[in-house]
Amino acid sequence: MMRSRIFFLILFSTLLITLAGCSNKPKQAEYTIGFSQCVGSDLWRQTMLEEMKMELSLHPHSKFIYADANNSSSRQITQVQDMLSQGVDILIISPNEALPLTGIVEETYKKGIPVVVIDRKTSSSLYTAYIGAENYQIGKMAGSYLVNILKGKGNILEIMGLPGSSPAIERGRGLMEAIRNHPGVQVSAQLHGDWLPENTARELLRNKDKLKDVSAIFAHNDMMARSARQVLRQLGLDSGIKVVGVDALPGKGGGLDMVGSGMLTASVLYPTGGKEAISVALRILGRQSFQKENLLQSLIIDSSNVQLMKLQWARINSQQNDIERQQVLLADQFEIYKNQRLVLNFIVITLVLAVVFGGLAFHALLENRKINRSLEHKNQEILMQRNQLIEMSEKAEAATEAKLNFFTNISHEFRTPLTLILSPLEDLLKNEKPGTAAGRELNLIHKNVYRLLRLVNQLMDYRKIEHKEFKLHASANPLLDFLKEIIDSFRHNAGKRHIDLRLIVRENPQLVWFDVNMLDKVIFNLLSNALKFTADYGRIYIALGRTETEAIIEVSDNGLGMTEEELGQIFNRFYQSDTNYSRGSGLGLSLSKELMMLHKGTISASSKKGEGTVFTLRLPLGEEHLSAQEKIPQQSQGVRLYDEMKIYTTAVEKEPAGNVSAGLDLIKDQSVLIIEDNVELLDYLSRKFESDYEIFTATDGNEGLNLAFEKVPDLIISDIVMPGISGKAFTNQLKSDIRTSHIPVILLTAQGSMEQQITGIQSHADIYITKPFNFEYLQANVENLIRNRAMLKEHYISDISVPGSRKTTANTIDKKFLNDFAGLVEQNLGNEHFSVDEISKVIGVSRVQLYRKVKALLNCSVTDYILNRRLKKAKYYLSNEDYSVAEISYKVGISSPTYFSTIFKAKYGMTPTEFKKSS
């Protein structure tokens, strides 16, 4: 097996390596660069774009996204947003205006995307790098050139760009700085051409009177300068006026061309920064060092150097064309290489696959031989196991049958002792008054004997269904009379609890075929459950109706109801809801369903929590659905029907209230809280303890927890399995709360295993007693715990009274409470305004809870404790310090020395002065 795995691993690795070598996946773009351009003339923007493409040609694996906003700020913002949605790695932007574009540049920068700004800045410093010429220096160079060619004398007309744009402002400042020291040269007029030639022409014609004394014109770009020259020629003022522009762009119609043709006297070179922008962007993306502010150099282009600049640009264009041709050739060669590699890879893969499949075929042949030998061996094992299983199945069937026979026999045997218990018990009940203590005890025994008898009957019926011994003996009976007889047997119990028990006949189906001895079990069970889960003064309605094919019986109540989860499981065998206030065997509804199926009928339920439950029985009409064997009636079962009625009605009877003993009117020193969901056991324990203790009762964990916080009893007896929270969770919560942590808890439960007892003790319960229990044993434990609690109170009082003593307490929460309480009182003994409210606020419990806690632990009130501590402190001062009686009175928080002397004498039998002399 190991060799075969190694063989497959080698073949699979070889195939993977070969396929990896065959991969022709093209290399993806390293970076995505977005460029939004807006300002400048068409030629200027085209020149910047060409410079960027020249630089990008050296980085062919980068993706370039370009958008031209054509001098529109709003369009440029939209374009940038589109680029961000496409996921650019870096943004290069030439903003149209500073203020409108500031927001989108800051947003991009804050998202972690680098931003390179070209030509003009925004109104914020939140960008990664800036590239552009220094516009101030451009204006200054132009001014110096004009001063030189005008020989220090003349008037200059300045044609500015867009008002408010940073280049226009900076170039104007540079011009004024250049002519500031030459009083013969002045700027006679300023016009705004908005960077556009048509606006420049319109403004010059509108202000043509300002051109009469002009010696030179400085336009902020070459396009406006050309427009100015054209207007001068139109007005006949061309001769003698110098025209200087800014940009000196190459190409046809550019600044270099205009200077060469004589249209412009000169142009200040304004580099576009396209090449530098791409270079800086790639350095940023490659995490290399870069400068945030990148200022480009400039120079004056006039007739002396224009030809040289044109030749250099032509040479650069030629080199770029050569690069593009070489890239095309490289692409063709790469395509040929890919095709050749594809053919080679196909051949290699074919050879590898041939080797692999050959090896697999050889390996399969070897494995096939091994498998055949293994199958022969396993076949022999299976035959042996089959024979063993047949033998074990026969033994298990025999054992199961023996268990079922024992189960049936023992269930039958239960009935004999129950009968022997029941008959003498009923004789005793006839001779005993119900209101006496003995009468109540006998009634309790009587009811639970019938409950046990009911459970035995259900177990026997369950055995019959499992063994298919239940045979249907149906006969035609008036269904209405059958229901009346059963309902009448429950009226007495319903009347005692003021429950409205009513039969509603919607439509009488007359004669219906059913087995009387089976259907009565179903109706008994439903009515018994309805009485069990319906509160006093509730209602139970039995409705009888029919359809064309079925008789319908509905049993509805307004009792506890069920959740969706409970409703889906109530017909499962042995299912018991943890939230029910009364539990049974979990067999009743399951048996009812089986019995209805024997009748070829159905039983269903609908319910809402807190609103009640409706059970619906459906019986087929006619006799066609029954076989001949199922229509053989049994003999009359009148006596048996009476017994069944008694079993079910006795189970839902409430025990009559006994006379309250005279001792109950006395005030009890201790109180006991009993939490038990079985009402009969709760009543029993209450009666047993009520002569010695004040009794509080609850039927679920939540109610018990609220009573524990409200009443703070001296001891709690609780069941473990009960509605709401369990007894263990109840005990945990009780012991972890400072208000109730001192209360001893006894847990009663039917969970008697050692593991369950250990978990009960681990939940901080004081005693864990399993059911059934001896009452005298329970009573002895109750008395012992209350007595020990009284002894602990004495320990606590001693612990607090003697300064510095540290005795171990039974509960760390109680000890912490006493330490905090004593320390707080000790710190404020000298504060005459110190009150119970302040203690409650600091410790974090209510005033009432504080009184109850101190009373339970120290057996005194809070006020008495504070006063005793003050007198003990005063006694210490009188014995050990040289203070006057008045000073000591103030030190212990008693503002009146007279009152201090009075209470001191009442406590110790002498005045403070006498005590001091005796000390």
Secondary structure, 3 states (H helix, E strand, C coil): CHHHHHHHHHHHHHHHHHHHHCCCCCCCCCCEEEEEECCCCHHHHHHHHHHHHHHHCCCCCCEEEEEECCCCHHHHHHHHHHHHHHCCCEEEECCCCHHHHHHHHHHHHHCCCCEEEECCCCCCCCCCEEEEECHHHHHHHHHHHHHHHCCCCEEEEEEECCCCCHHHHHHHHHHHHHHCCCCCEEEEEEEECCCCHHHHHHHHHHCHHHHCCCCEEEECCHHHHHHHHHHHHHHCCCCCCEEEEEECCCCCCCHHHHHHHCCCCEEEECCCCHHHHHHHHHHHHCCCCCCCEEEECCCEEECCCHHHHHHHHHHHHHHHHHHHHHHHHHHHHHHHHHHHHHHHHHHHHHHHHHHHHHHHHHHHHHHHHHHHHHHHHHHHHHHHHHHHHHHHHHHHHHHHHHHHHHHHHHHHHHHHHHHHHHHHHHHHHHHCCCCCHHHHHHHHHHHHHHHHHHHHHHHHHHHHHHCCCCCCCCEEEEHHHHHHHHHHHHHHHHHHCCCEEEEEECCCCCEEEECHHHHHHHHHHHHHHHHHHCCCCCEEEEEEEECCCEEEEEEEECCCCCCHHHHCCCCCCCCCCCCCCCCCCCCHHHHHHHHHHHCCCEEEEEEECCCEEEEEEEEECCCCCCCCHHHCCCCCCHHHHHHHHHHHHHHCCCCCCCCCCHHHHCCCCCEEEEECCCHHHHHHHHHHHCCCCEEEEECCHHHHHHHHHHHCCCEEEEECCCCCCCHHHHHHHHHCCCCCCCCCEEEEECCCCHHHHHHHHHCCCCEEEECCCCHHHHHHHHHHHHHHHHHHHHHHHHHHHCCCCCCCCCCHHHHHHHHHHHHHHHHCCCCCCCCHHHHHHHHCCCHHHHHHHHHHHHCCCHHHHHHHHHHHHHHHHHHHCCCCHHHHHHHCCCCCHHHHHHHHHHHHCCCHHHHHHHC
